[in-house]
Amino acid sequence: QVQLVESGGGLVQAGGSLKLSCVATGRSIIAVGWYRQAPGKQRELVATFTRSGSSNVADSVKDRFILSRENAKNTVHLHMNSVKPEDTARYYCLGLGRRNDENYWGQGTQVTVSS
């Protein structure tokens, strides 16, 4: 059974830093990434490792956020630096299986950036 558990969200001031973590369990997961959804907006990519082994990072965060992983712990981190109020959203972990239809979402963790 696949399970993705996010942690690390909270309230942070603009310009500050926050680290999100996602622990993925389930042998079928080969890549993990982060998406976010702000109220009234569509869910969007933040940063992800891909099935092919590379990574994608959204232009809006690429100079501020860093994606890292600890393979031995099946954990992926999102290091959020120089956060802005527009980064406020619920952040979701997405686990990818080998097949394109194997996509598993976590419950999400809220990040709120105050100005």
Summary of the structure (lengths in Angstrom):
residues: 115
radius of gyration: 13.4
end to end distance: 40.4
largest distance: 41.5
contacts: 347
relative contact order: 0.32
helix: 5%
strand: 54%
